[in-house]
Amino acid sequence: MGPPDAILGITEAFKRDADARKMNVGVGAYRDDQGKPFVLRAVRKAEAAILARSHDKEYLPITGLPAFTAAAAELAYGAASPALPRLAVTQSISGTGALRIGGAFLQRFHAAQPTVYLPDPTWGNHAAIFRDCGLRVAKYRYFDAATNGLNLPAMLDDLRAMPRASIVLLHACAHNPPGVDPTPAQWADIRAVVAERGHLAFFDMAYQGFASGDADRDAAALRSFVAGADIPVLLSQSFAKNMGLYAERVGTFSVVAADPAERDRLLSQLKILVRPLYSNPPVYGARIAAEVLTDPALRSEWLGEVSMMAGRIIAMRQALRARLEELGSTLSWAHITDQIGMFCYTGLKPEQVDRLARDFHIYMTRDGRISIAGISSSNVNYLADSIHAVTKDQ
């Protein structure tokens, strides 16, 4: 028997718990302030419009729905980006599928350095995806546990120490799991070292718009790397979080080519990679995303809803920190509001996490990461009171 998935194990323990106060802050899916799954109004309207057209169920091309991939690329890179005419883009099975395509692409064509360097920490699935593509995986320093913030000097030192032309995975925004993003000035420093060392930048963008509430702001790091045309850039893009299309598995993988001729060569190779993986992608979620992105009224409504979701998460961060400080905690909780996105590294120790589950019926991963989306105005004080109870003697 293989080992159980850590996140799913938390969910199972939560389901077995009969206590009315129980909380699951381990799973990375947005919930409204009543703790319920949230389907965006723009998505519902897009679905109604699609169903009214009575589309057929024919196969998509290998690279997916053209209207979707074009709109998704524009959202990521910017409508005025000079990279768009030379972008090789294919629809993917959400962000996981995009990373898998990217890994297979790099394993086949990146002969100089078949090692992917991942930030420490990073999403738990990153290493497994790239290893299963036949790539070696290594880490570079990113998070500073002493400050619950970014360890930029260590990160830059590791980027400089990597062999030239290494593959560097970067979170475009809302770094998962710690919720720690570089500032624009820090991104400029990172970009300079990546360019100086001739590294390839592989961006994972799962939270565009969902981090700050502004889709352009959340794409700024990616766009800054593309702007100079001196760094090879790959992108994994997902619409699970920012459109709530978790089960529809909607995403893209793209490579910024040097020119349209190279774009065409890259697309030909991407088709060869995708064909034995899954032949072609599913259509329904891509139609929803395309409808939302290309209909001006729906796009405006969607951007407003994304901003609302991001705003609720920011408000829960503020409320959690305020309550902990109100309780007289002698610890610093500034990192709760300094961090961004769905997840927060609380700084809780494994034994404190265990006590929260045992004594307070609050479930999270043992590294102390919590999903802010699992907090609501009705339970934020209970969470803060419980965290205070297990940390007050620290």
Residue pairs with C-beta under 8 A, 6 or more apart in sequence:
6 124
6 365
7 26
7 27
7 28
7 124
7 365
10 24
10 26
10 27
10 363
10 364
10 365
11 24
11 26
11 27
11 363
13 357
13 363
14 22
14 24
14 26
14 363
17 361
17 363
19 361
21 360
21 361
21 379
21 382
22 361
22 362
22 363
23 361
23 362
23 363
23 374
23 375
23 379
23 382
23 383
24 363
24 374
25 362
25 363
25 364
25 370
25 371
25 372
25 374
25 375
25 383
26 363
26 364
26 365
26 369
26 370
26 371
26 374
27 371
27 374
28 176
28 241
28 342
28 343
28 371
28 373
29 37
29 246
29 371
29 373
30 37
30 38
30 210
30 241
30 244
30 309
30 342
30 373
31 37
31 38
31 373
31 374
31 376
32 38
32 312
32 376
33 312
33 376
33 377
33 378
34 376
35 374
35 376
35 378
35 379
37 244
38 244
38 309
39 244
40 243
40 244
40 302
40 305
41 301
41 305
42 243
42 292
42 298
42 299
42 301
42 302
42 305
43 243
43 244
43 245
43 288
43 292
43 302
45 298
45 301
46 287
46 288
46 291
46 292
46 295
46 298
47 288
49 291
49 295
50 284
50 287
50 288
50 291
55 283
55 287
57 283
59 279
59 280
60 91
60 280
60 281
60 282
60 283
60 286
61 280
62 90
62 271
62 274
62 275
62 279
62 280
63 69
63 89
63 90
63 91
63 267
63 270
63 271
63 274
64 90
64 91
64 92
64 252
64 280
64 281
64 286
65 91
65 281
65 283
65 286
65 287
65 290
67 290
67 294
68 91
68 250
68 252
68 286
68 287
68 289
68 290
68 293
69 89
69 90
69 91
69 252
70 89
71 289
71 290
71 293
71 294
72 89
72 237
72 239
72 252
72 289
72 293
73 84
73 87
73 89
73 252
73 254
74 81
74 84
74 293
75 208
75 215
75 219
75 293
76 205
76 208
76 219
76 222
76 235
76 237
76 252
76 254
77 83
77 84
77 87
77 219
77 222
77 223
77 226
78 216
78 219
78 223
81 223
81 226
83 226
83 256
85 260
85 263
86 256
86 257
86 258
86 259
86 260
86 262
86 263
87 254
87 255
87 256
87 257
87 263
88 254
88 255
88 257
88 263
88 264
88 266
88 267
88 270
89 252
89 253
89 254
89 255
90 101
90 252
90 253
90 254
90 267
90 270
90 271
90 274
91 250
91 251
91 252
91 281
91 286
92 98
92 100
92 101
92 236
92 251
92 252
92 253
92 281
93 100
93 249
93 251
93 278
93 281
93 282
94 238
94 239
94 240
94 249
94 250
94 251
95 204
95 206
95 236
95 237
95 238
95 240
95 251
96 125
96 129
96 251
97 249
97 251
97 253
97 278
97 281
98 235
98 236
98 237
98 238
98 251
98 252
98 253
99 125
99 126
99 129
99 130
99 204
99 236
99 253
100 129
100 132
100 133
100 277
101 253
101 270
101 273
101 274
101 277
102 202
102 234
102 236
102 253
103 116
103 129
103 130
103 132
103 133
103 135
104 133
104 273
104 277
105 234
105 253
105 255
105 269
105 270
105 273
106 114
106 116
106 133
106 135
106 167
106 200
106 202
106 234
107 114
107 133
107 134
107 135
108 269
108 273
109 269
110 167
110 200
112 164
112 165
113 163
113 164
113 165
113 166
113 167
114 134
114 135
114 136
114 167
115 135
115 136
115 137
115 138
115 163
115 166
115 167
116 130
116 135
116 136
116 137
116 138
116 167
116 169
116 202
117 138
117 139
117 140
117 158
117 162
117 166
117 167
117 168
117 169
118 126
118 127
118 130
118 137
118 138
118 139
118 140
118 169
119 139
119 140
119 142
119 143
119 155
119 169
119 170
119 171
119 175
120 139
120 140
120 141
120 142
120 143
121 142
121 143
121 177
121 178
121 367
122 142
122 169
122 171
122 175
122 176
122 177
123 176
123 177
123 204
126 137
126 169
126 204
127 137
130 137
131 137
135 167
140 155
140 158
140 159
140 162
140 168
141 151
141 154
141 155
141 157
141 158
142 150
142 151
142 154
142 155
142 175
142 178
142 180
143 149
143 150
143 151
143 178
143 180
143 345
144 150
144 151
144 154
145 347
147 335
148 178
148 180
148 335
148 338
148 339
148 345
148 347
149 180
149 335
149 338
150 180
150 181
150 182
150 186
152 182
152 186
152 189
152 190
155 190
156 189
156 190
156 193
159 168
159 190
159 193
159 194
159 197
159 199
160 193
160 196
160 197
162 168
162 197
162 199
164 197
164 198
164 199
165 197
165 198
165 199
165 200
166 197
166 199
166 200
167 199
167 200
167 202
168 194
168 199
168 200
168 201
168 202
169 202
169 203
169 204
170 190
170 201
170 202
170 203
170 204
170 221
171 181
171 203
171 204
171 205
172 203
172 204
172 205
172 207
172 208
172 218
172 219
172 221
172 222
172 235
173 181
173 205
173 207
173 208
173 211
173 212
173 218
173 219
173 221
173 340
173 341
174 181
174 206
174 207
174 210
174 211
174 218
174 340
174 341
174 342
174 343
175 181
175 341
176 206
176 207
176 341
176 342
176 343
177 343
177 345
177 365
177 367
177 369
178 339
178 343
178 344
178 345
178 369
179 339
179 340
179 341
179 342
179 343
179 344
179 345
180 338
180 339
180 340
180 345
181 211
181 340
181 341
182 190
182 221
184 220
187 220
187 221
187 224
188 224
191 224
191 225
191 228
191 231
194 201
194 225
194 231
195 228
195 230
195 231
199 231
200 231
200 232
200 233
200 234
201 225
201 231
201 232
201 233
201 234
202 233
202 234
202 235
202 236
203 221
203 222
203 225
203 233
203 234
203 235
203 236
204 236
205 218
205 219
205 222
205 235
205 236
205 237
205 238
206 236
206 237
206 238
206 240
206 241
207 218
207 241
207 242
207 341
207 342
208 215
208 218
208 219
208 237
208 242
209 215
209 218
209 242
209 303
209 306
209 307
209 310
210 218
210 241
210 242
210 306
210 309
210 310
210 341
210 342
211 218
211 310
211 340
211 341
212 218
212 310
212 340
213 306
213 307
213 308
213 310
213 311
213 314
214 307
215 242
215 303
215 306
222 233
222 235
225 231
225 233
226 233
226 256
229 258
232 256
233 255
233 256
234 253
234 254
234 255
234 256
235 252
235 253
235 254
235 255
235 256
236 251
236 252
236 253
237 251
237 252
237 253
237 254
238 250
238 251
239 245
239 248
239 250
239 251
239 285
239 289
240 246
240 249
240 250
240 251
241 342
242 306
243 250
243 288
243 289
243 292
243 302
245 285
245 288
245 289
248 282
248 284
248 285
248 288
249 282
249 285
250 285
250 286
250 288
250 289
253 270
255 266
255 270
257 263
257 265
257 266
274 280
291 298
292 298
292 299
292 302
293 299
293 302
313 341
313 342
313 372
313 373
314 337
316 372
316 375
316 376
316 377
316 380
317 336
317 337
317 339
317 344
317 372
318 337
319 375
319 377
319 380
320 333
320 336
320 372
320 375
320 380
320 383
320 384
321 333
321 334
321 336
321 337
323 380
323 381
323 384
323 385
324 331
324 333
324 336
324 384
324 387
324 388
325 333
327 384
327 385
327 388
329 388
329 391
329 392
330 392
331 347
331 391
331 394
335 344
335 345
335 347
336 344
336 346
339 345
341 372
342 371
342 372
342 373
343 369
343 370
343 371
343 372
344 369
344 370
344 372
345 367
345 368
345 369
346 368
346 369
346 370
346 387
347 368
348 356
348 364
348 368
348 387
348 390
348 391
349 368
350 366
350 367
350 368
352 368
352 390
352 391
353 364
353 365
353 366
353 367
353 368
354 366
355 390
356 362
356 363
356 364
356 386
356 387
356 390
357 363
357 364
359 386
359 389
359 390
360 382
360 386
360 389
360 390
362 383
362 386
364 370
364 371
375 383
